[in-house]
Amino acid sequence: MNEHDLLNLTYSTYPQAVTEASRLLTERSLDQSLPQPFYNDPHMFRMDMEQVFHKEWIFVGMSSEVPAKGDYFTVEIGQNPILVVRDGDGAVQAFHNVCRHRGSKICTKHRGKVANLVCPYHQWTYDLKGNLLYAGAEMGDEFEIKSHNLKPTHCRTAGGFIFISLAQGEAPDLAPFLESLASYMEPYDMENTKIAVESSLIEEANWKLVIENNRECYHCASSHPELLNSLLEWDDTNDPRASDEFIEHYQRQAQAWDAEDIPHQHVEHGLRNRIVRMPLKEGTEVMTIDGKQGCSKLLGRIKNRQLGSMRILHLPNSWNHMQSDHVVVFRVLPISAQKTLVTTKWLVHKDAVEGVDYDPERLRAVWDATNDQDRELAEQNQRGINSIGYQPGPYSKTYEFGVINFIDWYSQTVRNNTSQERI
């Protein structure tokens, strides 16, 4: 069944879908998966884009991707092309990648470097702060050049991470999380890193299924042998499954982290953002196939290779693993009701030399395997949910509490944003 068929079978109008979504979220059984339309209905997908991805803070990339003046990268959030660029003052700016003349995309490449931003259609030219510099004499004497600057988006950076919000008015408060992020990321000096490897894959599944799959390790033992060479399944020291042996291992590691002034206390900002440092398996250093170093150069001021993995969650679209010699960041962007783009980036010290200090294939091996395994799991999940035999099923409060938290956050966010829109 394709999305056109689903559209004919479900709600006749988008407003009806929003009303129905509010009802379903209000009446849903807690600790259960969502009703079917939330995973496959195009109207519900439009609601997700408008009420979540157009209003909340979205992780788009790392500041080290735009290290110098004029460096830029592009990203698309639904039908919204976005341009992220480093301006002449060293600040990271984000704009709608849409010319103010006739709406053409300005930067058509994924990344690059420019002196000014020039639309390829009619050569309208903007500076790196989005100010229109040139529109041509053809526009006439009455044309007001200052009224046609690029439209900015909300943009914030902290600890090397770049977040944007497409909110038309005030964006949600992100300051407390950014403060924590800056503090916890300080040891890594992310401004002095670079992308060693980048991969993208399309999963034929709803974006929420991609996030749900990430938020639990219930499936890890049967699905991720490469990952479990180094990763411990416990989510944190409060994990109800955590053994005494694990807690003792954590405490030994924590003493070493404290000696190096490496922050590791669990931090949460609601259900949306969390940071926690967890040890990897004893005797392993990073998430490589054998658990040994991925890069000979350590990051920032780090000296201890057994730094574990600092896990950073940012809903709705990112999870990350910060390690001693490289970091792995993940970005999830919805494409349609049943299609999602997952991008993974591996970053190393900017002075690390490929083939000397690191092997890209070695860096990526574990997560390439894991991402493909997760893609298959999410796609099979989607196919089952599309069946007339599907009905919401129960989550385990012990093994799937992270999924419960995500669905609770999603439900609260959609209900709050849609209710505010009706006021």
N, C-alpha and C positions, 0 to 999 in steps of 0.2 A: 504494500500500500504506500503510495507516494503522498507528499504533503498536499497536493491538490485534492486528492481523494479525501484526506483527513479534513481539509477545510470545508468540503461539502457535507461532511458527516457531523461536524461540530457546530459551533456557534455562528449565527448568521451575520453578526456584526461584532466589531471589536469592543464597543461599550458593553455589550451583553457578556462578552468573555470576561471583562474586568469585574463586572458585578458578580458573575458566577465564581470567579477566582476568589473574591473576597468571602463569599459564602462558604466555599469549600475549605478555605484556610481557617475560617472561624470554627467550622464544625468538624474539622479533621481530628482523628484520633491521634493524640500525642504519642511519640515513640513509634510511629509507623511511617512507612514511605508515603509519598504523595499520591493523590488520585491521578489516574492515567493522563488526563489532558495536560497536566503540568510538564509531562515529559515528551509529548508528541504533537500537541495542537499548535498550529501556526499563530493563532490569535494569542495564545498564552505566551508563545515565544516573543511576539511583539510587545506584550506586557512586560516580560522580563527585560527586554532591551530598554523600554521607556522608563520603567520604574526602578530598575536596578542599574543597568550599565550606562544609562544616560544621566543618572543622579548620584550614584555612589562614587567613591574614589577607586580608580582602576590602576593597577600596576601595569606600566607600559615598557619599562626598560631600565638600564643602569646608566648612571651619569658618566661612567667611563667610556660609554659608547659614543659620547660627544665630548672628547677630551679638550678640544681647542675651538677657538672662534670659527664659526661657520660650519662646524661639523653638525650633521643632522641625521636623523633616521625617521622613518614613517611607519605608521601603524593604522589599522582600520578597526574601528569599534562599530560593528554592524555596518551601516551604510555611511559612516562618518570617517572620512580620511583625516588623520591627524599628523601634524608635523612637529617634531621635537628638535630644537636647535640650540646650540650654545651661542649666546650673543657676544658682542664686543666687550662687555663688562664682566664676562665670565659666568653669567647667570644662565640657567637652563630655562628656556621658554617653550611653551606649547601653543600651537595655533590650529584652527581648522585649516586643513590643507586645501583651501578653496579660494580661488581668485575672486576678488570683489568686482570684477568686470562682468564676466558671464559664467562664473562658477566652475571653470576648469580646475582640475588638480594642478598644483604648482610643481611640487617635487614628485616625480613619477618613479624614481628609484627607491629601493629599500633604504639605502644609506648613501651618504656622499659628503662633499665639502663645497661650500659656495662662499662668494664674497657678498652677494645679495641674493634674494629670492626672486627669481624671474619666471613668470608664467610663460610656458612654451607656446601658448596659443597666440597671444597678441603682445607679449613682452612687457606687460605691466610689471613693474619692479618694486620690490619691498626691501627695507633693510632688515637686519636680524632681530629687531624688536617689533617687526610687523608693520612699520610705518610705510605708507605708499610714497615712493620717491618719484616714480615716473609713470604716466599714463598716456603720454603722447599728445601732441597738439590737436589731434583729431577729436578730442573730447570737448573742445571749445573753451572759450574764455570764462564761462559761468561754472565750469566744473570745479567742485570743491575737493581738492586732493586729500585734505585732512579728514574728510568724512568717509574715506574708503580704505582705511587701514585693515589689515587682516584681523579676523575675529579671534581673540585669544580664548583658551580654555583655562580653567583653574589648574595650576601646576605647583606641586610641592616636591621637594627632594629631602632625603635624610639617609645617612649611612650608605650612600651610593645608589639608593633606589629612587626612581622617578614615578610619581603618581599623578594622574590627571583626573579631573571630574568635568563632565559635560553639563553639569547643572547650570540652568539658565540664570538662576539667582545665586543665593548663598549656598555653598557646598557644605556637606556635613563636617562637623569638627573632627579633624584628624590630628590636631596638635599633640595630645597626650601620647599617642602611638608614635608619632614622629620623634618625640623627645626620647622615648625608650629606644627606638630603633637607632637613633644617632649614638646613644650611649653604648648599646650592645655591639654596634658595628665598628666602633672606634678602633679596636685592635687590628682590624683588617685593612684599613687605609684603602678603601675601594676606589678612590680617585686614581690611584696608581695601579690599577689592574687593566686587563684587556680581555676581550673575548678570544678564547682559544678554539672553541668549537661552538657551533649553533645548529640546531636541528628543529624542524617543524614536521608535525604529522597531523593529518585530519582524521578525527575519530567520528565514525558514523553513529553518533550518540548525542543526546541532549547534554548541554554543558553541566547541568546539575548532576547527572550521572557520573561525569568525569570527576567532579569535586567529591561526590559521595564516595567514589572508589578510593580517592586519595585519603579521605578522612578516617579510614580504618585499615588495620593490618590483619583483620580476621582472615583474609584471603591469602596472606603473604606466604605462609608455610607451603601451601599447595601450588602457588603460582610464581613465586619470585626467588628461585634458588640463587641467582647471581647476587641479588640485593642482600639476602640473608647471610652471605659470606662475611659481611661487616656490620649490618644493621641489627640492632636489638629491637624487638617488637614493641617494647614498652613505650608509651606515649610520654610519660614523665614519671617522676618519683611518686606521684599520687595515683598512678594507674593501679586499679584494683587487682590487676593480674601480676603486678611486680613482685618478684621473689625476694627473699632476704639476701640471697647471693647477689642479685642485681643491685639492691640498695647499698650493699657494702662496696660493690664495684664503683657505684656512683660517688660514694663518699670519698673513696681514695682518689678518684679523678678530681673531685671538687677541691680537695686540698691542694693539688698541683695547680689547678686553675686559679685558686685564691693567691697562691704564691707568685703567680705571674700577673695578678690583677686582671683576670679575665672574667667578665660578668657571666653569671650562669643561673641566677635565681629566676624561677618561673614568673613571667609577666603576662597579664591578660588585660585587654581593653575591651570589655564586653565579650560577645561571642564572635566578633569580627576579626580581632587581631590578637595574636599570642606569640610570645617568644620563649623558647626553652632550650637550654643546652643539655644534650644527652650524650653519654659516652657511647662509643661504638664497642664492638666485641673486644674482649681483652686480647692484646697482641696485634690489633689492627690500628691503622692510622687514619685512613680515609676510605671512601667508597670506590675502591678499585676491585678488580676480580680477586686479587690475592690480599687485599687490605693494606698493601704497602704504598709508599708515596706515589702521588700522581705527578708531582712537580718538584724539582730539586730546590726551587726557591720558595721559601715560606712567605706568607702574606703579611704586610704591615709590620707590626712590632712583635709578631708571634715567634716564639722560640720552641714551644712544646708541640711536637708533631701529633701527640695524642690529645688533641683538643676536642675530640668527639665531633658531633654534628650539632650546630646551633640551628634549630628548626624555627623558621619564621612563617607564620600563617597570616595571609591577608585576604579576607573575603571581599569580593566574590571570586577572585581569579588568580590567586598565586599561593604557592608553597615553595619553600627554599631550604637548602642545606648549606650551611657555612662551615667549612673545614679548614684545616691548618694550611694547606698548600693550594687549594682551589675551592671555588664555590660553585654550586649548581642552583640556578634560578629557573623557575617554571612560570609560564604565563598562559592562561586559558582565555580564549576569546570565542564567543559563540558566533557561528556562521548562519545557522538556521535551526529550526526546531529539533532536527536530528543530525546536526553536523557541528563539530567543534574543532577549532584549531588549537593545538597544544605546542608551544614553543619552549625549548629547553636551551639554556646557555651555560657553558662552562667557562669560568673566568679564572685567570692566573695572574701572577705578578707581571706588570707591564714589561719588565726587563727579561722575562723568561724567554728563552729561544726554543722554538719548535724543533724537535729532533735532537736537541741537546739537553734542555731542562725538562721537557715533557714530550710525550707521544700522544697526539690527539686521539688516536684509536684506543689507547689504554685509558685515557680520561673518560671517554664516552661509553665504554663497553657495558658497564653495569646498568646505566640508565637508559641506554638504547634498548637493551633487552627488556628492562622493566617497563619502559614506556610502551613497547610493542605488546607486551603481555597485558598491560592495563588497557590498551586499545581494544584487544580482543575481548576482554572481560566486559568493558563498557558496551561494546557493540552487541554482544550476546544478551546483555541486560536489556538494551533497547529493544531488541527483537522480541524478547519475552513480554516486555511491557506493552508492546503494540498489539498483543493478542487480546481477543475478547475474554480470554480466561484470566487476565490479570486483575488483581485487586490489591490494594495496599497491604503490605506485610509488616510484621513486627521487627524492630531493631533490637539487638542485644544491648542492654544498658551497660554491660561489662565490656564487650568487645567493640561496640559501635557507638559509644557515647559521642565520639567526634562527629559522626554522621548526624546524630540527634541534634547536636549543637548547631551544625550547619543548617539543617532543615528548620530549626527554630529561628535562627537568624534570618533566613530567607523569608519565612512566613511573616515575621514581625516587620521586616523591611518593606515587603510588598504591601502589607496591610497599612502600614504607616504612610507610605508614599502615596498610595491611591486615595486614602482618606484625606490627606492634605490637599490633593489635587481637586477633590470635590468641594472643599471649603470655599 
